Amino acid sequence: MHQNAMIAIAAILGIAVGAGGTYIATSEPKGEAQAISKAELVAAIFADPSLCPIPTLEAPTEAEALAAYRKAHAASPLVWDRNNLPEISLALGQCDKAGAGTGVACMTSVKMGPEARSVDRIVGFAKSASGEWIASIH
C-alpha cells in the first residue's frame, strides 16, 4: 500500500477514535443519583446503628500495662543487672491509635522506685497472638 494512503487511513482512524472518546466523556450519565434528606439519614442510622459504627479503641488496663512495661524493661539490653530490677510503678494516661504500626500509644507516668520522681513518657502497647499486651519502650 502506498505510504500516503497509510497516513490517511491512520489519520481517519485517529479522528474517529478521538471523536468517539469525546462523545463518551461528554455524554450525560444514565443513572440518576438521589439525595436523601437528613431526617431519612437519621432514621436509617437510628433503625440500624451498624450503618454508622463508633470506632472503639482497645487499650490495656493499668495492671496489664504495668506487667507489659516491667517485662519489656527486664528484657532491655540496657539492663545489665537482671537480679536487681527496680520496683517499677506506672500510671496510665490517655491512649490513642499508634501513628505507625499496630497497637496503641499511651501517655504514662513511670516511676523506677518508690522514692523516684515520675517520668511522663509515651509507651506503645500491642496485643500478641496469645492475647498478652506487649510494651514498646523507646
C-alpha positions as CSV (number, residue, x, y, z in Angstrom):
1,M,0.0,0.0,0.0
2,H,1.2,3.5,-0.7
3,Q,2.7,5.5,2.2
4,N,0.3,8.4,1.7
5,A,-2.7,6.1,1.8
6,M,-1.5,4.6,5.1
7,I,-1.0,8.0,6.7
8,A,-4.6,9.0,5.5
9,I,-6.1,5.8,7.0
10,A,-4.2,6.4,10.3
11,A,-5.4,10.0,10.4
12,I,-9.0,8.9,9.8
13,L,-8.9,6.2,12.5
14,G,-7.3,8.7,14.9
15,I,-10.1,11.3,14.3
16,A,-12.8,8.6,14.7
17,V,-11.3,7.3,17.9
18,G,-10.9,10.8,19.3
19,A,-14.5,11.7,18.4
20,G,-15.8,8.6,20.0
21,G,-13.8,9.2,23.2
22,T,-15.0,12.8,23.3
23,Y,-18.6,11.6,22.9
24,I,-18.3,9.1,25.7
25,A,-16.5,11.6,28.0
26,T,-19.1,14.3,27.5
27,S,-22.3,12.3,27.2
28,E,-24.9,12.6,30.0
29,P,-24.8,9.9,32.7
30,K,-27.7,7.5,32.5
31,G,-28.0,6.7,36.2
32,E,-29.6,9.3,38.5
33,A,-28.3,9.9,42.0
34,Q,-30.9,10.8,44.6
35,A,-30.2,12.9,47.6
36,I,-31.8,11.8,50.8
37,S,-32.9,14.2,53.5
38,K,-31.2,14.5,56.8
39,A,-34.3,13.1,58.5
40,E,-34.2,10.0,56.3
41,L,-30.5,9.5,57.1
42,V,-31.0,9.9,60.9
43,A,-34.0,7.5,60.7
44,A,-31.9,4.9,58.8
45,I,-29.0,5.1,61.3
46,F,-31.4,5.0,64.3
47,A,-33.1,1.9,62.8
48,D,-29.7,0.2,62.2
49,P,-26.8,1.7,64.2
50,S,-24.3,-0.6,62.5
51,L,-24.5,1.7,59.5
52,C,-22.5,4.2,61.4
53,P,-20.2,2.3,63.7
54,I,-18.4,4.1,66.6
55,P,-14.8,3.2,66.5
56,T,-13.6,1.6,69.6
57,L,-10.0,1.6,70.9
58,E,-8.7,-1.5,72.7
59,A,-6.1,-0.4,75.3
60,P,-4.5,-2.3,78.2
61,T,-5.7,-1.9,81.7
62,E,-3.3,-0.2,84.1
63,A,-2.3,-3.7,85.5
64,E,-1.8,-5.1,82.0
65,A,0.3,-2.0,81.1
66,L,2.4,-2.3,84.2
67,A,3.1,-6.0,83.6
68,A,4.0,-5.4,79.9
69,Y,6.2,-2.5,80.8
70,R,8.1,-4.4,83.5
71,K,8.6,-7.3,81.1
72,A,9.9,-5.0,78.4
73,H,12.2,-3.2,80.9
74,A,13.6,-6.5,82.1
75,A,14.3,-7.7,78.5
76,S,16.0,-4.4,77.6
77,P,19.7,-4.7,76.6
78,L,20.3,-1.6,78.7
79,V,19.5,-3.5,81.9
80,W,22.7,-5.3,83.0
81,D,21.7,-6.5,86.5
82,R,18.6,-8.6,86.0
83,N,18.8,-9.9,89.6
84,N,18.2,-6.4,91.0
85,L,15.4,-4.9,88.9
86,P,13.8,-1.7,90.2
87,E,10.3,-1.6,91.7
88,I,8.6,0.0,88.7
89,S,5.2,1.7,89.1
90,L,3.1,3.0,86.2
91,A,0.1,5.3,85.9
92,L,-1.7,5.0,82.6
93,G,-3.0,8.2,80.9
94,Q,-4.7,8.8,77.6
95,C,-4.3,6.2,74.8
96,D,-4.8,6.6,71.1
97,K,-4.2,4.6,68.0
98,A,-0.5,4.3,67.3
99,G,0.7,6.5,64.5
100,A,2.9,3.9,62.9
101,G,2.4,0.2,63.2
102,T,-0.1,-1.7,65.3
103,G,-1.5,-1.2,68.7
104,V,-2.0,1.9,70.8
105,A,0.3,4.6,72.2
106,C,-0.4,5.7,75.7
107,M,0.8,8.5,77.9
108,T,2.3,7.0,81.0
109,S,3.8,8.2,84.2
110,V,6.6,5.8,85.2
111,K,8.5,5.6,88.5
112,M,11.6,3.4,88.7
113,G,11.3,3.1,92.5
114,P,9.1,4.2,95.5
115,E,11.2,7.4,96.1
116,A,11.9,8.1,92.4
117,R,10.4,11.0,90.5
118,S,7.8,10.0,88.0
119,V,8.7,10.5,84.3
120,D,6.0,11.2,81.8
121,R,6.5,9.3,78.5
122,I,4.7,7.7,75.6
123,V,4.8,4.0,75.5
124,G,3.4,1.7,72.8
125,F,1.3,-1.3,73.5
126,A,0.2,-4.1,71.2
127,K,-1.5,-7.4,71.8
128,S,0.5,-10.5,71.0
129,A,-1.1,-13.6,69.2
130,S,-1.7,-15.1,72.7
131,G,-3.6,-12.0,73.8
132,E,-0.9,-10.7,76.1
133,W,0.0,-7.0,76.0
134,I,3.5,-6.2,74.8
135,A,5.1,-2.8,75.7
136,S,7.4,-1.0,73.3
137,I,9.8,1.3,75.2
138,H,11.8,3.8,73.2
